[in-house]
Amino acid sequence: MDKFWSTGQIKALHSKASTRILTAKDSIILPLAEIAQSNSDIEAQLHRILTDESFQNAPQLSTLLSYLVSEALQGRAAELKAVTIARAVFRRDESFDAQNDTIVRVEAGRLRRRLADYYEGQGCNDPLIIDIPKGGYKPRFTDAADAHAPRLATPAAPPTAEAFDTRQSAWKVAA
């Protein structure tokens, strides 16, 4: 990480309120509070979301969100796969095939959009953010104050000599 982050940048990441984790994989700064939120805070936030009109009018999305959060709080987030969700939430039987029946992916996408809309409107001042990152079904719990903090981006690596030569060749071919 030292080659990506200056000492000043790393010092700026530490505050009295929270400590942050840097991940080189996706250059995102994750607050430790995301991992250490209390169950009661998460359950209170879930209740705020589910009592919002947009979720009361969408019982299937409410059930999906409740299930995902509940499983994560019970330590079973690793088991949140399309097949288990389809059986538990959407009442699919043992013959469920995620390749042919896309209900879990479609509803997860709808849930992500509904959560984003909620936090842009009614939930803009909520203390905790619950979202479902793309690529999986494991909910992420983020302190709203940390979510709105400025994030440092990893500087782009300079092009290698090989990449430079490739661009020169492409230029010559195009000319």
C-alpha positions in Angstrom: 0.0 0.0 0.0 2.9 2.4 0.6 3.5 2.8 -3.1 -0.2 3.9 -3.6 -0.8 6.1 -0.6 1.4 9.0 0.7 2.0 9.3 4.5 -0.2 12.4 4.5 -3.1 10.6 2.9 -2.8 7.7 5.3 -2.7 10.1 8.3 -5.8 11.8 7.0 -7.7 8.6 7.1 -7.4 8.2 10.8 -9.8 10.3 12.9 -11.0 10.2 16.4 -14.4 9.0 15.2 -13.3 6.0 13.3 -10.4 4.0 11.8 -10.6 3.0 8.2 -9.3 0.0 6.2 -7.8 0.5 2.8 -8.3 -2.2 0.3 -6.0 -2.3 -2.7 -8.3 -4.5 -4.7 -11.0 -1.9 -5.3 -9.4 1.3 -3.9 -12.3 1.8 -1.5 -12.0 3.0 2.0 -14.2 1.0 4.3 -15.0 2.2 7.8 -14.6 -0.3 10.6 -18.0 0.8 11.7 -19.3 -1.0 8.7 -18.2 -4.3 10.3 -18.9 -3.4 13.9 -22.4 -1.9 13.7 -24.6 -3.2 16.6 -27.4 -5.5 15.7 -29.9 -3.1 17.3 -28.7 -0.2 15.2 -29.1 -2.3 12.1 -32.5 -3.6 13.1 -33.7 0.0 13.8 -32.5 1.0 10.3 -34.2 -1.9 8.7 -37.4 -0.9 10.5 -37.1 2.7 9.2 -36.7 1.4 5.7 -39.5 -1.1 5.8 -42.0 1.4 7.2 -41.3 3.8 4.3 -44.2 4.0 1.9 -42.0 2.8 -1.1 -41.2 -0.4 0.8 -44.7 -0.9 2.2 -46.0 -0.9 -1.4 -43.4 -3.6 -2.3 -43.9 -6.6 0.0 -41.6 -8.9 -2.1 -38.7 -6.4 -1.8 -39.4 -5.9 1.9 -39.3 -9.6 2.4 -36.1 -10.0 0.4 -34.4 -7.1 2.4 -35.5 -8.5 5.7 -34.2 -12.0 4.9 -30.8 -10.7 3.7 -30.3 -8.5 6.7 -31.5 -11.2 9.1 -29.2 -13.9 7.6 -26.2 -11.5 7.8 -26.9 -10.6 11.4 -27.1 -14.3 12.3 -23.7 -14.9 10.7 -24.9 -16.6 7.6 -24.0 -14.0 5.0 -21.7 -16.4 3.2 -24.7 -18.7 2.6 -26.6 -15.9 0.7 -26.6 -17.5 -2.7 -29.3 -17.3 -5.4 -30.6 -20.9 -4.7 -31.0 -20.4 -0.9 -32.7 -17.0 -1.4 -35.0 -18.4 -4.1 -36.1 -21.2 -1.8 -36.5 -19.1 1.4 -37.9 -15.8 -0.1 -39.5 -16.7 -3.4 -40.8 -20.2 -2.4 -39.0 -22.0 -5.2 -38.6 -25.7 -4.9 -35.5 -28.0 -5.0 -35.5 -27.9 -8.8 -34.8 -24.2 -8.9 -32.1 -23.3 -11.5 -30.7 -19.8 -11.2 -29.6 -19.9 -14.9 -33.2 -20.3 -16.1 -35.1 -18.5 -13.4 -33.7 -15.0 -12.8 -36.1 -13.9 -10.1 -33.4 -13.5 -7.5 -31.1 -11.4 -9.7 -34.0 -9.3 -11.0 -35.5 -8.7 -7.5 -32.0 -7.9 -6.1 -31.5 -5.3 -8.8 -34.9 -3.8 -8.0 -34.0 -3.8 -4.3 -30.7 -2.0 -5.0 -32.5 0.7 -7.0 -35.3 1.0 -4.3 -32.6 1.4 -1.5 -30.8 4.0 -3.6 -34.0 5.9 -4.1 -34.8 5.7 -0.4 -31.5 7.1 0.7 -31.7 9.9 -1.9 -35.1 10.9 -0.5 -36.8 9.9 2.8 -33.7 8.2 4.2 -31.1 11.0 3.4 -30.7 11.8 7.1 -30.7 8.2 8.4 -27.7 7.4 10.6 -26.9 4.0 8.9 -26.9 2.9 5.3 -27.9 -0.6 4.3 -27.1 -1.5 0.7 -26.5 -4.7 -1.3 -23.4 -4.3 -3.4 -23.6 -5.6 -7.0 -22.1 -9.0 -7.5 -23.6 -10.7 -4.5 -26.4 -10.6 -2.0 -24.5 -9.9 1.3 -25.8 -6.6 2.8 -23.3 -3.9 3.7 -23.9 -1.7 6.8 -22.2 1.7 6.7 -22.3 4.6 9.1 -23.8 7.5 7.1 -21.2 9.9 8.4 -18.5 7.7 7.0 -20.3 7.0 3.7 -20.3 10.8 3.0 -16.7 11.3 3.9 -14.4 12.1 1.0 -12.7 9.0 -0.4 -9.1 8.9 -1.7 -8.7 7.3 -5.1 -5.7 5.2 -6.0 -3.5 7.1 -8.5 -3.4 5.4 -11.9 -0.2 3.6 -12.5 2.0 5.1 -15.3 1.9 3.2 -18.6 4.5 0.5 -19.0 6.9 0.5 -22.0 5.0 -2.4 -23.5 1.7 -0.4 -23.3 3.4 2.6 -24.9 4.7 0.5 -27.8 1.3 -1.0 -28.3 -0.2 2.5 -28.6 2.5 3.6 -31.0 1.8 0.5 -33.2 -1.9 1.2 -33.1 -1.2 4.8 -34.1 0.9 3.8 -37.0 -1.7 1.3 -38.3 -4.4 3.9 -38.0 -2.4 6.5 -39.8 
